[in-house]
Amino acid sequence: MAKNRRSKYSELLKDKDISRWNHDVSSGSVITADVYLRRLGSFCKEVDTTPQELVRMKDKALSDLITDYVIKREKQGNAGGYIKSTIKAVKSWLLFNGITLSRKVKVNGVEDTPTLADEKIPSIEELKKIFNAGDSRERTACAIVAFSGVRIGVLGDYKGNDGLKIGDIEGLSIDGDKVSFSRIPALVKVRKELSKNGKSYFTFIGHEGISYLENYLIERIRSGETLTSQSAIITAAKLGFRIKQHITAINIGDLMRNAIRNAGFTFRPYVLRAYFDSRLLMAQDERLITRDYRVFFMGHTGDIDHRYTVNKGRLPEDMIESMRTGYEKSLKFLETERKGLSEEELKLKFDEQQKALDNKFRIQLLTMIGFSKEEIESLKLIEKTDQEIQEIVRQKLSGALLKPSDIEMQIMKDKQELSRKTNGSRQKIIPISMLEAYINNDFEFMAMLGTQKAIIRLP
């Protein structure tokens, strides 16, 4: 569809100057370049002139021509934003040719959006109707935008060359015709190539959205499609049987609009992103999620975005888990089926996560002290209380946990090492629990060192 819209004025690109201008604009944004080309072509057609004739016109005549266009369009009831967009395209072309108008052309109602004035955000019940009215692909597209807050262009870019991939859903794995997720809510990575501001970020998707995605992927697998980490989440063809898998943003919008219209609503597809923002705002009011998290999930610049950029796309694990928990608490405001976890369930889940973190820390600490993996398992140290752990560690440090064979091996090693030294330096400090064994093996007791250690000597 994007190609057809552009082809209407693609003849203009045969002019080398226009082609250069289009290339210059596209270096900043391909979308803007295409829009400007269409706007310039439309303007010239309406005022019965050409882009090159605009360049040759004198300042007053050119300003009058543009002003007359604005007056005509305003009388026709066109939105101020649309009129201004056309004037910006014309001015961009003129500026490229070194022309700046001396007169400022004003447009009324630039900030007005008459087509959106009466548009409302769907309720949870209305969103459910939209899901029920769409097929598996349409439902999945709607769910990802409504539950994750991503822009439509994340699912498929402007030209249909890229979009959200299976590998962008963290923890999504495929085995035969089985689809599984290691964590739910699942983390959704938005690569910088798909982000509007050119910065990568992430958001999440919960149980209901995951169920729609899972059913859609299974449907594709059973139809014969081979899915990999590079496979598109939303494909150009319903079951993915095309060489070019990804779909354009315009066609993504068409898919979503089809489900919305079949449900009997006139919402724009993009209103589902507004649904996400407004529902999280409600969760924010209930203190279930912070403003910074909500802003970050929307792909907007904020404090979290700054930290994410500084840390080269990786936040601390505990912060990611905090964001996941905040999102999960907010699901009762987002999802149409699962109303999020109860306070009791959330507490239980938090306790389980905290216990896992405590166990991980305990294992690291015991390993640093000198316990082997086998000792940690055989002594069941993970299950011990803090007091029991302290006593076992004390015994470990004092040598009380050493086996007799280990003590004998240590004594033989010390004998060999000390026998090579002169008499004045044949001393050693040992744990008090090992003193008797050393004396029985020809060592002499010299003195106590505190209450836990002793000094011995090899004669």
KASULQUI-V884379 format. One record per backbone hydrogen bond with DSSP energy under -0.5 kcal/mol. CO is the residue of the C=O (numbers start at 1). NH is the residue of the N-H. Records with the same first field share a line. If there is no record, write none. Layout:
CO=NH  NH
This chain:
1=5
2=6
3=7
4=8
6=9
7=10
9=12
10=13
11=14
12=15
14=16
15=19
16=20
17=21
18=22
19=23
20=24
21=25
22=26
23=27
25=28  29
29=33
30=34
31=35
32=36
33=37
34=38
35=39
36=40
37=41
38=42
39=43
40=44
41=45
42=46
43=47
44=49
45=48
50=54
51=55
52=56
53=57
54=57
58=62
59=63
60=64
61=65
62=66
63=67
64=68
65=69
66=70
67=71
68=72
69=73
70=74
71=75
72=76
73=78
74=77
79=83
80=84
81=85
82=86
83=87
84=88
85=89
86=90
87=91
88=92
89=93
90=94
91=95
92=96
93=97
94=97  99
95=98
98=100
103=105
104=106
107=110
109=80  112
112=81
113=116  117
116=119
123=127
124=128
125=129
126=130
127=131
128=132
129=133
130=134
131=134
135=139
136=140
137=141
138=142
139=143
140=144
141=145
142=146
143=147
144=148  150
145=149
151=154  155
152=155  156
154=164
157=160  249
162=157
164=233
165=168
166=169
168=170  189
169=172
171=173  182
173=180
175=178
178=175
180=173
186=205
187=170  189
188=203
189=191
190=201
191=194  195
195=198
201=190
203=188
205=185  186
206=210
207=211
208=212
209=213
210=214
211=215
212=216
213=217
214=218
215=219
216=220
217=221
218=222
219=223
220=225
221=224
225=227
228=231
229=167
231=166
233=235
237=240
240=242
243=245
245=236
248=252
249=253
250=254
251=255
252=256
253=257
254=258
255=259
256=260
257=261
258=262
259=263
260=265
261=264
268=271
269=272
270=273  274
271=275
272=276
273=277
274=278
275=279
276=280
277=281
278=282
279=283
280=284
281=285
282=286
283=288  289
284=287
290=294
291=295
292=296
293=297
294=298
295=300
296=299
302=306
303=307
304=308
305=309
306=310
307=311
308=313  314
309=312
316=319  320
317=321
318=322
319=323
320=324
321=325
322=326
323=327
324=328
325=329
326=330
327=331
328=331
329=332
330=333  334
331=334  335
337=339
342=346
343=347
344=348
345=349
346=350
347=351
348=352
349=353
350=354
351=355
352=356
353=357
354=358
355=359
356=360
357=361
358=362
359=363
360=364
361=365
362=366
363=367
364=368
365=369
366=370  371
372=376
373=377
374=378
375=379
376=381
377=380
380=383  384
381=384
385=389
386=390
387=391
388=392
389=393
390=394
391=395
392=396
393=397
394=398
395=399  400  401
396=399
399=402
403=407
404=408
405=409
406=410
407=411
408=412
409=413
410=414
411=415
412=416
413=417
414=418
415=419
416=420
417=420
418=421
422=425
423=426
426=458
428=456
430=454
431=434
432=435
434=438
435=439
436=440
438=441  443
439=442
442=459
444=457
447=455
449=453
452=432
453=449
454=430  456
455=446  447
456=428
457=444  459
